[in-house]
Amino acid sequence: MADAETKKAGSSWLNVMVDYGPLLVFLAVYRFNAPDDPNPAGELIAIIYGTGAFMVAAIVALLVSRWRLGKISPMLWFSTTLIVGFGALTIFFGDPVFVQLKPTIIYSVLGLALLIGFWLGKPLLKILLQAAFEGVTEEGWLKLSRNWGFFFLALAALNEGLRAYMSFEGWLWAKLWVFLPLSFLFTFTQIPMLLKHGLDLGDVEDAVKEEPPTG
């Protein structure tokens, strides 16, 4: 039993690292190459290096997920495809706007898909997470899908606002210090609702760790 719990916990944290590891690599490589004396050419070089590292790290995360977890979630496929596609456009055109648009597209598509699923009576979040928390009713999953749908659309709007008014480095730090904390905080706010709809107390920690990725 202890071994099973340890393996389960390890898998949960591996999920988190697969989701957010590439973003940390992007930030580290960008900062390492950013010029001490800010200038457009040096900034662009740092962005291109960071984007290239981001693409490689995303592919590695995909392979690690398949190797260690035995699966690749639909969300990870979708996210990695956009990272590689928009990253390639950023490098080819030398314009960071492409890689900055990637989160907006992910959040918008997911938000709309979850809300459409809610209106159709289909809890798509259950499919997205590939998880079934013990005891949670279909109504609970539907409400969770609806709530995350609205939250994703809010993140899309926030990303566009930050992209428009912040420097690239400021936007990149916001991915770590704004989006990530907001996502965990929002996840915690959903626990009382899930408990009312059958979530087992023993699965509360899993419900937090199995949040949809927002990296």
N, C-alpha and C positions, 0 to 999 in steps of 0.2 A: 504493500500500500504506500509506504514511504517513498519507494523508488518511483512509483507511478506519479505521485504528487510532485516529486522533484523533476521528473521528466516533463510533466505538464507545465510547471512553472518555467522551466528552461525554454520550452517551446514558445510560451507567451512572450518572454523577453526577447527571444530570437525574432519573433514577429515584429516587435517594436524596432529592433535594430535593422531589420530588412527594410522597414518602412522609412526610417529616418536616417539610417547610416549614410546613404548617398548625399543627403543634404549636408551632413556634417563634413563629408569629404569635399563637397563643393565649396563650403565656407573656408575650410582649412587651406585648400589649394589657392583659392582666390586671395586670401589674406597673405599667403606666403609670397605671391607674385605681385601684389599691389605695390605701386611705387610709393616711396616715402614722400616724394614731392609730387602731389597729384597733378597729372596731366592726361589729356584725352587718350593719347597713344598708349601710355603705360597702363591706364585703366582698362582699355579695350583688350590688351594682351592678357591682363590678369583675368578678365571675364572669359576670354576664349580658353585659357588654360583651365580655369575652374569648371567651365561648361564641359570640356572634354573629360575631365576627371569625373564629373557628375554622371556623364553618359556611361563611362566604364564601370563606375561604382553601382549604377542602377542595374546593369547587366549582370554584374557579379552577385548582387542581391537576389536577382531572379534565379541564378544558378544555385545559390546557397539555399534559397527557399525550397527548390526542387530536391536538393540533396539532403538537407537536414529535416525538412518538414514533410517531404514526400509529395508535395503539391505546389502548384502556383495558382494563387487566387485570381479570379477575373480582374479584381481591382489592381493587382500587381502587374498583370499583363497590360492593362489599359494605361496605367501610370508609366511603365517602362517604355511602352511604345511612344507615348507623347514626349517623354524625356529625350529619347533618342532622336525622334523626328524634329522637335523644336530645337533641340540642342544642335543638330546638324545645320538647321537654318541659321541659328545664331552664329555659328562658326563660319559658314559660307558667306553670309552677308555682313558679318562683322557688326551685328546689331543685337544688343541684349534684350530688346523688346520681345523677341520670340520666346526665349526661355522664361521670361517674366509672365508671358501670357499663358503658359502651360498650367499653372495652378487655377487660373480663372476658368479655363476650359474644363478642367477636371471637376472643379466645384460646381460649375453650372450644369454640366451633363449629369453628374450624380444627383444634384439637388432636384432637377426636373424629373429624372427617372424615378427617384424615390417618391416624389409627390404624385406623379402619374400612377405609379403602382399603388399608392395609398387610395387614390380616387377609384381605382379599379378593384380595390379590395385585395391586393396582392402585396404582402410584406417583402419587398425586394431586398431589404437590408439583411434579412435572414439568409438569402442566397449569397449576397455580397460578402458577408462575414464567414459564410460556410460554417456557421455555428448554431447550436440550438441550446440555449441556456435552460437548465433543468426547470421544467414547470411553467415557463413563460407561455402565455396563451397567444393565440393568433391576434387577438385584439391588442395585446401588449406589443407584439412585433409591428403591427400596423401603426400604432401610435409612435413607436420608436423610429420607424421609417419616416413618418410625417415630420417628426421633430428634427431628425437629422437632415431631411430635405430642406427645410427652411434654414437650418444652420449652415448648410453647404452654400446656399444662395447668398447668405449674409457674408460668408468668407469670400465668395467670388467678388462681391461688391467691395469688401475691405481690401482685397488684393489689388483691385483696380485703383482704389483711392491711394494706397501706399505707393503703387507703381507710378502714379501720376505726380505725386508730391514729394517723394523721397529719392535720394540718390540710390544708385544700384547697391552700394554696400549697406545703406540703411535698410533698404528693402530686404536684402539677404539676411541681415540680423533679425529683422522682424519675423522672418519665417521661423526662426528659432525661439525668440523671446516673446512673440505675440501669438502666432498661430498655434504653436505647440501647447503653451499653457491654456489658451482659450479652449482648445479641443479637449484637453484633460478635464478642465473645469466643467465644460458642457456635459461631458460623459458622466461626471459625478452627479450632475443635476438630474440625470435620467434614472438614477438608481431608485429613488422613492416610487416613481411611476412603475418601474419594472417589478418592484416588490409587491405593489398592489395588484399586479397582473401575474403573480405566480412565481417570480424569480426566487430560487432557493437562496437562503442566506449564505450558504457555502459557495455559491457561484458569483457573489458580488465582486470579488477580486477579478475573476475571469471576465465579468461584464465590463470592467474598467480597462483591462488589458486588451480586450478584443474590439476596441473602438475602431471605426473606419479610419484608415490612414489619411492624414492631412498634410503630409510632407510634400 
